[in-house]
Amino acid sequence: MGEDTFFLQYGVEQLKTILEAAHNGIVVIDASGKIVIFNTKAEEIIGLKAAEAIGRPVDEVMPQTGLLHVLRTGEPQLARKTLIGSTYVLSNRTPVIRDGKVVGAIGVFQDISEVEALFKELTAVKECNREMDTIIESLADGIYITDGAGVTLRVNSAYEKITGVRREEVIGRHMDELVKLGYFSESVTILVLQKKQRMTIMQELKTGKTVMVTGIPVVGENGEILRVVTCVRDMTELNRLQKELDEAKTLNDRYYSELEELRLRRLTSMNLVSKSKEMRNIVELAIRLGEVDTTVLVLGESGVGKEVIAHLIHKSSKKKDGPFVTINCGAIPENLMESELFGYESGAFTGAKKEGKPGLFESANGGTVFLDEIGDLPSNLQVKLLRVLQGGEIVRVGGTKSIPIDVRVIAATNKSLEDMVKQGTFREDLYYRLNVVPILIPPLRKRKEDIPALAIHFLKKFNEKYKVNKWFAPEVIEYFTAFAWPGNVRELENMVERLFIVSGNSNVISPDYLPGYVREQVRGENGITVTISEIVPLKEAIEDLERQLIFAAMARYKTTRKAALALGIDQSNVVRKLQKYVDAETHQKDVTSHQN
């Protein structure tokens, strides 16, 4: 082997080694466009073995290649970004020239997928930063950011506006330095770094303003504080808004008070007093029902005030200037009820007036008919009432002509119409016509908050009527509140009138004037059943029972005055006996603790 051949062979082997070791993919084509060199990195990027690529036209292996263009034109293509499969590469393509003639082309390409990913991530981070900058700058609150050492990194425009401190004055400077220079009275950032938690303080600035600042630590994975973000709010604006809010609340309270006073005056003028939530809700519903002409059914025990509610609905309606006619269906004899309700024509029956007579429904035209005790309405008249509700017309007894009427019907009963329908004593179709909007008024015993106000209202009425000035002793109100009032509001009113009379010349109505059954019932409700389990000395048993009664009364009524009222003894006796038994129990505990 000659020296030239040795060096040539050695050079080819060395070239192959260099090509295989290259980090970039290398593809070489000859003058015919076929691949003659295809290194390992090219295999990896293109996904094809060299044995499968060498000798094939380059455009079959790499359809998007520009090597054929370089081969034809002899012009290089540098730094071209190309997608090969799913891999982005940066390619340099140059012609191979021998004796001034293009005899091939070489492509060198580098996988830039990782660089591309990093570029996209960097672009996303830059975009995120731009968005964050926009957000921070658009905030109405001032933002002041330092690093974990307390050095100022940035402030937003709102901070400059609120504080009067320009960003170029503070950026790059430590918070300790700024406090010493008088920019801030104290630094919330330093407090956050010291205590490692969110902090809020009032801060005085060199501009004379006072602001509220909240420092929030931004913590890294290892628990170290990376940033401190401070939110600054101008208290001047907040104080102004707070003042306006307080003034608006004061005005609102005044308007509410005035409206409530007008409402109470209106209700009082109608003998309607409501303190409990239940009755307030009923009153509000009644007033709303006044705005529409629908039929209303008022339910409740005798004496709860069904007619008062009916009157309130009428006075709240467009028919308030029309008549309000009350018809007690249980008080009119059955043989007269039809003519009373619907009237009669001349000669309708023996003793009838020659000119006839309009009934109560006609008399109520343009107003409201209140049918009390509707459950007592005879079945033959239930059909006629249904005709009034459905067609708004009546026919007099002995007549054939329909007379149109414009009345609003409000019915009331203390019976269960639903049960009467099941029993067949009340028409189902009439029940549904009446029961459009039911109002259930609870008995007085279930709305005890109303009792004191009602009692005082009734007493005031009698005082004004008889030109005197009497008042209840507090104990009387407590008896009233504890009593069951089976006759409800009507019974309470009668009781107040009775006490007003029997108290004679005394201005104070004391418990002495109360009927015995009231006091006995109130005390009886607090009764205790005594069970004897063993025989003990009588004195000891009496003391034990007395101790239980005293403690039970205090647990229920909380005050010695109320406990005394329930027990029927003087308040001073309750105080003395309570102290006696408390001292005895304390002494017993001390003895037991010393023994242990």
C-alpha positions, 0 to 999 in steps of 0.5 A: 500500500502506497503512502498516499493510499494509506493516508487517504484510507486513514483520512476517511476513517477519521472523517467517519469517526468525526461525523459519528461523534458530532452532536449535530445531524449530518446528511450529505448527498451526491450530484444525483441527489442521493444520500451518501453520508447519514450519521448517527445523530441524523438517525436519531433525529429523523428516526431512520437507520443509515443503512435504510437511508444511504443510496436513496433520493434525499427527498424520499427520506426528508420530504421537506429538505432544502438540500436539492435546492442548494444542489441546483442553485449552489446557494447555501441556506443558513440558520433555517428552522425546520420541523422534522416529525415532531422535532424542531431543528436548526439547519445549515445547508451548503453546496459541495464544490469541486473544480468550480462545479457543484458535486453535492450538498451537505446539511448540518442540523441541530435539535432545538426542541429543548431550546424551543420549549425554553423559549416558549416558557420564557415567552409565557413568563414574560407575558405573565409578567406583563399581565402582572405588571398591568394588574398591579398598575391598575389596582386602586390600592397602593402596592409596595414590594420588597425582597426577603431582605427588606430591599424595595423592588417595586411600587405601583402608580397607586402607591405614588398617588396615595402616599405622595412618595415617588418610586425612584425615591425608594426602589433599591433602598432598604426599609430600615434606611427609609424609616431613618430618613423619615419616609415612614413612621415604621415599616410593616415590612420589617415587622413581617420579616421579624414575626414571619406573619401577616401584619397590619399597621397605621403608617404616617408618611413624610407627606403628612398622610396617614395610611393603613398598610398590610404586609403579606409574606411570600414564602418559599418551599423551605419556609424562607420569606422571598418577598413582602407584598404591602397593600396600602389604602388611603384612610382619608377616602375610607373615613369619608365613605364611613362618615357618609355610611354613618350619616346614611344609617342615621337617616335610615334609622330616623326614617324607619323610626318615623315610619314605625311611629306612623305604623304604630299610630295607625295600628293603635287607632285600630286597637291593634297592638303587635310586639311579637314576631308572629303578629308583626308578620300577620300585620304585614301580610294583612296590609299586603292583602289590602292591595288585592281583592282576593278572598281571605280566611282568618283562622284562630281561637275565639277572642284572638282578634280576627275581626281586628285583622279583617278591619286592618285588611279593609282599611289597607284596601282601595275599598277603605272608604266603603262600608265594613259590614260584620255578619256573625253567622252564628248569631242570626237565627237560621230562619232569618239568615237568608233574608238578612244576608241577601234581602227580600222582595215585596211580599216575599213572606208574611210580615215583609215590608211592602217595598222590600228590604236590601240585605247586608251584602247590598248594604256593603256594596263598594266595601267589605263583608266580614263573615264571622263564624263562617262554620255556622253558615247553614248548608242552603246558604253556602250555595248562595254565598258561593254564587256571590264569590263566583259571580259577584251577584245576589238574588233577594228572597222572593225575587228572580232578578240578579243584583250585581254587587262589588264587595270583598269577602273576608271570612273567619272561624275558630273551627276546622273547616277542613274537618267539616268538609270531610264530615260533609257539613261544609261545602268543599267548593266553598271552602276552596273559594274562601281559603285563597289566602289563610291567616292563622292568628296564634292564641295569646299564650303562644305570643306572650310578648304581646301581653304587656303591650296589650294590657298597657294599651287597654289600661290607657284606653280606660284611663282616657275614657274615665280621665284617671291615671292608673298603672300596673305594678310590675308583678301584675304584668308578670302574672299576666304574662304567665297566665294562659288566657283561654279567652285570648285578647278579649279575656285580657281586655275584660280582665284589665277593665275588671282590675280598673274598676275593683282597684277603686281610688288606688292609682296602682293596680297591684296583684292583690286585685287579681282574681284568685284563679289567675294567681292559683294557675300561675303558681300551679304551673310551677308545682313539684311532685314530691316523692318519698323514698325513705323516712327522714326527720320532718324538719330535714325533709322540709328543708330539703324540699325548700332548698330544691324549690329555691334552686329550681325557681332561681334556675327558671326565673333567674332573679329573686323577685321573679322567683319570689313571685312564683313561690308566693313569698317575699323577695327578702325571704328568697334572698335570705334562704338562697344565701343560707343554702348556697353557704351550706353547699359551699361548706359541704364542698370544703369539708369533702375536699379536706377529707380527700 
